[in-house]
Each structure stands twice: as C-alpha cells, then as structure tokens.
Amino acid sequence: MLLLSRILLRRSSPGVAACAAIKADKHILLEKPACLTVREIDELLALSKDYARTIFVGYMRRYAPAYLAAREELPTHADITHVRIFDLISEGRHFLKKSQDTLYPTDIDPAILARGARERDALIREVVGADAPADLVRAYRGLTALSSHHISAMRGLLGEPVRVVAAHRTNGGANTSVTFDYGHFACLYDAVVDELGLFDAMIEVRSNTKRVRIIYDTPYIRSLPTRLEVTEAGSLGPVTKAFGPLYGDAFCNELETFHRHITNGTRPLTDLADSRRDLALMAEIIETMKESGGR
C-alpha cells in the first residue's frame, strides 16, 4: 500500500509538516505555492536532496486537458510573436454559495488562526520588506495565490523568461500587470480581482499565422470544461478549430499524474525545483514594482 501525505498549505509555510513528511519518507503532494519565499524552498530542497520519494506541487492548471493538448499545437518557439495571459476573476465565495453547500469550520482555536496569520505575514514581508505598503503586500499575496497558477503555466509552455520588463499594481494591490521579456517576444500578464461574480482565465500564444488559446472556467465548481481554440491563416480567411469542451477534471488529472510518478519512480514537472523558479520570478516582480513605484 502507498502511504501518501497530502499537505494543504495554501498561503502559509510548509514548515514542520513538510519537513516531518520528508523525514518520515512519505510521498508528498504539496498544494501550490510550495512555499512563500525562496529561502524556505531552498531549505526544503536541501532537506530533500537525493530524496527517493515523490514530491509533487499541485499546479492543477498545468494538468488541465486543454493545457496538455495546447502543448502539441503551439507554434515553434522561434515563430512566437506575442503571448497574453489573463485572470479576470471573482473570489470563490461568488461561486460556492450559489452552487453547493460548503462546510466552513467554526471550531478552530482563534489563537491558532492568529498565529498562522502572523507567521504568513512575516514570510510575505521577507519578500516585500518590513515597511512595505499594504497594496504591495496584497500584490504579493495575489502572486503567490491566483497568479501562481498562470506563472507556472507560462513557464511550462514557454520556458523561462529573460527578465521582468515592467510590473504594476492597482486597485489596492488586487490587480497586477506584468510584462515578461522572452527575447524576440513579450508575454503580457494581467490579474484582476473584482466583485462581479465572473471567471475569465485564458492563455493565448500567437505567431504571424497562428493563434493558440487555452480557456479555463472557474475551479470552484467541479468538472467544468476547459477549451482549446486553434486559429490559422487560410486562403479564405482565418480558420478556427475548437477542441472540446474538455470535461476531464484538472484536479483528477493531477492526482492520476501524481500516482503515475509514484508507481513509475519518475520525476514530476511540477516539483520543488520548478516551484522555486516561480517564487524567484515573483520576487523579481516585487522588486520591479518597488523600482518603478509599481503603480
């Protein structure tokens, strides 16, 4: 029997739980982000050096059917001319309260919650600075939460950017705009969080004659489809092929992939080293915001 440790960390440190799981020689599924700082993840990487078990970071959008299919449809890297990515969303409560009965625990010791909030704030301020304004703190919280999905997905499709060209925050830090330099093309990322009750997430990769578009629906309602659209120039005008709706659940695909890595002894694409690159990019975004005023 496989013994699995699923550690749900959300916006707090992996801390004692992840270290204990490693020391106990368990397979580990870490919810994204694996950590909140590069320092933390470097400590985990050192602890897990030559680790024989699987450590898998749960970036479920990278396991969505449309995302997997898109990797086969992309223009060659040399032919890419532009990429745009956006997350225009409302928070989970807008979908959960209208679609299902969700149990929210009320018996957690307030002292434990307060301690977790203090520890989380201390980790965030390691990156943004002890005296950082509230909107910069919120921007980093957004990067390590919502935006971590698409930063990871971007890297999975395109590889590593050369640098962060520009980064801005608005709407009290709830909205973030970032331009990544990929050498011969730019990737523009926008995250907007509002109270409208809509979810609009997309990755679009273009060449001069082709557009590949991955479309995500809200993950707060299970098994909603993802879609893939591929448009190419034709003699009579643009021709679009639609793949889907693809109902394969990204969370289920993620778990099945985790299981395959365990049984086959293979290494996940979304491991600790991969997650470290996300955190390093997020720290670079924050530094760019500081240098430019960020708004």
C-alpha positions as CSV (number, residue, x, y, z in Angstrom):
1,M,0.0,0.0,0.0
2,L,1.2,3.5,-0.8
3,L,1.3,5.9,2.1
4,L,0.6,9.4,0.8
5,S,0.9,12.7,2.7
6,R,-1.2,15.5,1.3
7,I,-0.2,18.8,2.9
8,L,-2.7,21.6,2.3
9,L,-0.7,24.7,2.9
10,R,-2.5,27.4,0.8
11,R,-0.9,30.7,1.9
12,S,1.2,29.5,4.9
13,S,4.6,28.0,5.2
14,P,5.2,24.2,4.7
15,G,7.2,24.4,7.9
16,V,7.2,21.5,10.3
17,A,4.6,19.4,8.3
18,A,6.6,19.2,5.1
19,C,9.8,18.6,6.9
20,A,8.2,15.9,9.0
21,A,6.8,14.2,5.9
22,I,10.2,14.2,4.3
23,K,11.9,12.8,7.4
24,A,9.2,10.1,7.6
25,D,10.0,9.1,4.0
26,K,6.5,9.8,2.6
27,H,5.3,10.7,-0.9
28,I,4.1,14.3,-0.8
29,L,1.6,16.3,-2.7
30,L,2.1,20.0,-1.8
31,E,-0.7,22.5,-2.6
32,K,0.7,25.4,-4.5
33,P,2.6,27.5,-3.7
34,A,5.1,25.1,-2.2
35,C,6.4,28.0,-0.1
36,L,6.1,31.8,0.2
37,T,9.8,32.6,0.0
38,V,12.9,31.3,-1.9
39,R,14.6,30.9,1.4
40,E,12.0,28.4,2.6
41,I,12.0,26.4,-0.6
42,D,15.8,26.3,-0.6
43,E,15.6,24.7,2.9
44,L,13.2,22.1,1.6
45,L,15.4,21.4,-1.4
46,A,18.4,20.9,0.8
47,L,16.5,18.6,3.1
48,S,15.1,16.6,0.2
49,K,18.4,16.2,-1.8
50,D,18.6,12.6,-3.1
51,Y,15.1,12.0,-1.8
52,A,13.7,8.7,-3.1
53,R,10.0,9.5,-2.7
54,T,7.9,11.8,-4.9
55,I,7.4,15.5,-4.1
56,F,4.7,16.9,-6.3
57,V,3.5,20.6,-6.3
58,G,-0.2,20.9,-7.2
59,Y,-0.4,23.3,-10.1
60,M,-3.6,21.8,-11.4
61,R,-4.0,24.2,-14.4
62,R,-0.9,22.6,-15.9
63,Y,-2.8,19.2,-15.9
64,A,-6.0,20.5,-17.5
65,P,-6.9,18.7,-20.8
66,A,-6.8,21.9,-22.8
67,Y,-3.4,22.9,-21.5
68,L,-1.9,19.4,-22.3
69,A,-3.4,19.5,-25.8
70,A,-2.2,23.0,-26.4
71,R,1.5,21.9,-26.0
72,E,1.1,19.9,-29.2
73,E,-0.5,22.8,-31.1
74,L,1.9,25.7,-30.2
75,P,3.9,27.5,-32.9
76,T,7.6,26.7,-32.7
77,H,9.3,28.9,-30.1
78,A,11.2,30.8,-32.8
79,D,7.9,31.7,-34.5
80,I,6.1,33.1,-31.4
81,T,5.4,36.8,-31.8
82,H,3.3,37.6,-28.7
83,V,1.7,36.0,-25.7
84,R,-1.0,37.3,-23.4
85,I,-2.4,35.8,-20.3
86,F,-5.1,37.0,-18.0
87,D,-7.0,36.1,-14.9
88,L,-10.2,38.3,-14.7
89,I,-12.0,36.7,-11.7
90,S,-14.1,37.0,-8.7
91,E,-13.3,35.1,-5.4
92,G,-14.6,31.7,-4.7
93,R,-17.5,32.7,-2.5
94,H,-19.3,34.1,-5.5
95,F,-19.5,30.6,-7.0
96,L,-19.5,28.3,-3.9
97,K,-22.5,29.9,-2.2
98,K,-24.6,29.6,-5.3
99,S,-23.7,26.1,-6.4
100,Q,-23.1,23.9,-3.3
101,D,-23.3,23.5,0.4
102,T,-19.8,24.2,1.8
103,L,-18.8,23.4,5.4
104,Y,-16.9,26.2,7.0
105,P,-15.4,25.1,10.3
106,T,-16.1,27.2,13.3
107,D,-14.3,25.2,16.0
108,I,-10.7,26.1,15.2
109,D,-8.9,27.8,18.1
110,P,-8.7,31.6,17.2
111,A,-5.2,31.6,18.7
112,I,-4.0,29.1,16.1
113,L,-5.6,31.2,13.3
114,A,-3.9,34.3,14.7
115,R,-0.5,32.6,14.9
116,G,-0.8,31.4,11.3
117,A,-1.7,34.9,10.1
118,R,1.3,36.3,11.9
119,E,3.7,33.7,10.5
120,R,2.3,34.2,7.0
121,D,2.7,38.0,7.3
122,A,6.3,37.6,8.4
123,L,7.1,35.4,5.4
124,I,5.5,37.8,3.0
125,R,7.4,40.7,4.5
126,E,10.7,38.8,3.9
127,V,10.0,39.4,0.2
128,V,8.2,42.8,0.1
129,G,10.0,44.5,3.0
130,A,9.2,45.1,6.7
131,D,7.8,48.6,5.9
132,A,6.0,47.7,2.6
133,P,2.7,49.4,2.0
134,A,-0.5,47.4,2.2
135,D,-1.1,47.3,-1.5
136,L,2.4,45.8,-2.2
137,V,1.6,43.1,0.5
138,R,-1.7,42.4,-1.2
139,A,0.0,42.2,-4.6
140,Y,2.4,39.6,-3.4
141,R,-0.4,37.6,-1.7
142,G,-2.1,37.6,-5.1
143,L,1.0,36.5,-6.9
144,T,1.5,33.5,-4.6
145,A,-2.2,32.6,-4.8
146,L,-4.1,33.2,-8.0
147,S,-1.2,34.3,-10.2
148,S,1.0,31.4,-9.3
149,H,-1.1,29.1,-11.5
150,H,-0.5,31.1,-14.6
151,I,3.1,32.0,-13.9
152,S,3.8,28.3,-13.6
153,A,1.7,27.5,-16.7
154,M,3.5,30.2,-18.7
155,R,6.9,28.7,-17.8
156,G,5.6,25.2,-18.6
157,L,4.6,26.3,-22.1
158,L,7.3,28.9,-23.0
159,G,10.2,28.2,-20.8
160,E,12.0,30.8,-18.6
161,P,11.6,34.5,-19.4
162,V,14.8,36.6,-19.7
163,R,13.6,39.1,-17.2
164,V,10.6,41.1,-15.9
165,V,10.4,44.3,-18.0
166,A,7.6,46.0,-16.1
167,A,5.2,45.3,-13.2
168,H,2.4,47.4,-11.8
169,R,-0.3,47.1,-9.2
170,T,-3.6,48.9,-8.9
171,N,-6.9,48.7,-7.1
172,G,-5.2,48.4,-3.7
173,G,-2.9,45.6,-5.0
174,A,-5.8,43.4,-6.1
175,N,-4.9,44.0,-9.8
176,T,-1.5,43.2,-11.2
177,S,0.0,43.7,-14.7
178,V,3.4,42.2,-15.6
179,T,5.4,42.2,-18.8
180,F,7.9,39.3,-19.3
181,D,10.7,39.6,-21.8
182,Y,11.2,36.4,-23.8
183,G,13.8,37.9,-26.2
184,H,12.0,38.1,-29.5
185,F,8.5,38.4,-28.0
186,A,6.8,39.7,-24.9
187,C,4.3,37.9,-22.6
188,L,1.8,40.2,-21.0
189,Y,0.0,39.0,-17.9
190,D,-3.0,40.7,-16.2
191,A,-4.7,39.7,-13.0
192,V,-7.9,41.5,-12.0
193,V,-10.0,40.5,-8.9
194,D,-13.5,42.1,-8.6
195,E,-16.9,41.5,-7.1
196,L,-18.7,41.0,-10.4
197,G,-19.1,37.2,-10.0
198,L,-17.4,36.2,-13.2
199,F,-14.4,34.0,-14.0
200,D,-12.4,34.6,-17.2
201,A,-9.0,33.0,-17.5
202,M,-7.0,32.5,-20.7
203,I,-3.6,31.9,-22.2
204,E,-3.1,33.0,-25.8
205,V,0.1,32.3,-27.9
206,R,0.5,33.9,-31.3
207,S,2.7,33.6,-34.3
208,N,2.2,35.6,-37.5
209,T,-0.1,32.9,-38.9
210,K,-1.4,31.0,-35.9
211,R,-3.2,31.6,-32.5
212,V,-3.5,29.0,-29.8
213,R,-5.9,29.9,-27.0
214,I,-6.5,27.9,-23.7
215,I,-9.7,28.9,-21.9
216,Y,-10.3,28.0,-18.2
217,D,-13.6,28.1,-16.3
218,T,-13.9,28.5,-12.6
219,P,-12.3,25.7,-10.5
220,Y,-14.8,26.4,-7.7
221,I,-17.4,24.4,-9.5
222,R,-16.1,20.9,-10.2
223,S,-15.7,19.4,-13.6
224,L,-16.5,22.5,-15.7
225,P,-14.8,22.1,-19.0
226,T,-11.6,23.7,-20.4
227,R,-11.5,24.7,-24.0
228,L,-8.8,24.9,-26.6
229,E,-9.1,27.1,-29.8
230,V,-6.5,27.0,-32.6
231,T,-6.8,29.6,-35.4
232,E,-4.7,29.5,-38.5
233,A,-4.5,31.8,-41.6
234,G,-6.3,30.3,-44.6
235,S,-6.7,31.3,-48.2
236,L,-10.3,32.4,-47.5
237,G,-9.5,33.9,-44.1
238,P,-8.8,32.6,-40.6
239,V,-9.9,29.1,-39.8
240,T,-10.6,28.1,-36.2
241,K,-10.6,24.6,-34.8
242,A,-12.3,24.1,-31.4
243,F,-11.2,21.3,-29.1
244,G,-13.8,20.5,-26.5
245,P,-15.4,21.4,-24.2
246,L,-13.0,19.0,-22.5
247,Y,-14.5,17.7,-19.3
248,G,-11.5,15.8,-17.9
249,D,-11.1,17.3,-14.5
250,A,-7.8,19.1,-13.9
251,F,-7.7,18.0,-10.2
252,C,-8.3,14.3,-11.1
253,N,-5.7,14.5,-13.9
254,E,-3.3,16.0,-11.3
255,L,-3.9,13.1,-8.9
256,E,-3.6,10.5,-11.5
257,T,-0.3,12.0,-12.7
258,F,1.0,12.1,-9.1
259,H,0.1,8.4,-8.8
260,R,1.9,7.5,-12.0
261,H,5.1,9.3,-10.8
262,I,4.9,7.3,-7.6
263,T,4.4,3.9,-9.3
264,N,6.9,4.5,-12.1
265,G,9.5,6.3,-10.0
266,T,9.6,9.3,-12.4
267,R,10.1,12.9,-11.5
268,P,7.2,15.4,-11.8
269,L,7.4,18.5,-14.0
270,T,5.9,20.4,-11.0
271,D,8.5,19.6,-8.4
272,L,10.2,21.7,-5.8
273,A,12.9,22.9,-8.2
274,D,10.3,24.0,-10.7
275,S,8.3,25.8,-7.9
276,R,11.4,27.6,-6.8
277,R,11.6,29.3,-10.3
278,D,8.1,30.6,-9.8
279,L,9.0,32.1,-6.4
280,A,12.1,33.7,-7.9
281,L,10.0,35.3,-10.6
282,M,7.5,36.6,-8.1
283,A,10.3,38.1,-6.1
284,E,11.6,39.8,-9.3
285,I,8.1,41.2,-10.0
286,I,8.0,42.7,-6.5
287,E,11.4,44.3,-6.9
288,T,10.3,45.7,-10.3
289,M,7.3,47.2,-8.6
290,K,9.5,48.8,-6.0
291,E,11.9,50.3,-8.5
292,S,9.2,51.8,-10.7
293,G,6.8,52.8,-7.9
294,G,4.7,49.9,-9.2
295,R,1.5,51.9,-9.9
